[in-house]
Amino acid sequence: MTDHPYAFLALFLAVALAFPLAMLGVARLWVRFFQPAKPGALKNSTYECGLEASGDSWIQFKAHYYLYAIFFLIFDVEVLFLLPFAVAFTGLPAGALLTMLVFILLLAEGLVWAWHRGYLEWK
């Protein structure tokens, strides 16, 4: 029997398609046999620490909180990148210094952009 050069790729493709489809089929059968057909009112009710739900569940969320969190994460991750650089600063070549300067300049550009757009002002 001669081996075809693409036999492994064909087998890999077949397994890559069959495995997720088999998992989806198992999940579909699981839902069909073990999920109740029609949940009742108690099942669909909102659970709030054992108390009856009162008021509207929709609240208005200010997007500025989200922006502050994203900016915090960006500049927090900056510290994680700068710390190993600062620890090994004396043993690194000049290219590493140039790379870190470009990194810091890009972050500073992002900070100036956010400041210019007014995203950092509390409203």
KASUL-V319128 format. One record per backbone hydrogen bond with DSSP energy under -0.5 kcal/mol. NH is the residue of the N-H (numbers start at 0). CO is the residue of the C=O. If there is no record, write none. Layout:
nh->NH co->CO
nh->NH co->CO
//
This chain:
nh->6 co->3
nh->9 co->5
nh->10 co->6
nh->11 co->7
nh->12 co->8
nh->13 co->9
nh->14 co->10
nh->15 co->11
nh->16 co->12
nh->17 co->13
nh->18 co->14
nh->19 co->15
nh->20 co->16
nh->21 co->17
nh->22 co->18
nh->23 co->19
nh->24 co->20
nh->25 co->21
nh->26 co->22
nh->27 co->23
nh->28 co->24
nh->29 co->25
nh->30 co->26
nh->31 co->27
nh->32 co->28
nh->33 co->29
nh->34 co->30
nh->43 co->39
nh->44 co->40
nh->47 co->45
nh->47 co->50
nh->50 co->47
nh->58 co->56
nh->60 co->58
nh->61 co->59
nh->64 co->61
nh->65 co->61
nh->66 co->62
nh->67 co->63
nh->68 co->64
nh->69 co->65
nh->70 co->66
nh->71 co->67
nh->72 co->68
nh->73 co->69
nh->74 co->70
nh->75 co->71
nh->76 co->72
nh->77 co->73
nh->78 co->74
nh->79 co->75
nh->80 co->76
nh->81 co->77
nh->82 co->78
nh->83 co->79
nh->84 co->80
nh->85 co->81
nh->86 co->82
nh->87 co->83
nh->88 co->85
nh->90 co->87
nh->91 co->88
nh->95 co->92
nh->96 co->92
nh->97 co->93
nh->98 co->94
nh->99 co->95
nh->100 co->96
nh->101 co->97
nh->102 co->98
nh->103 co->99
nh->104 co->100
nh->105 co->101
nh->106 co->102
nh->107 co->103
nh->108 co->104
nh->109 co->105
nh->110 co->106
nh->111 co->107
nh->112 co->108
nh->113 co->109
nh->114 co->110
nh->115 co->111
nh->116 co->112
nh->117 co->113
nh->117 co->114
nh->118 co->113
nh->119 co->113
nh->120 co->117
//
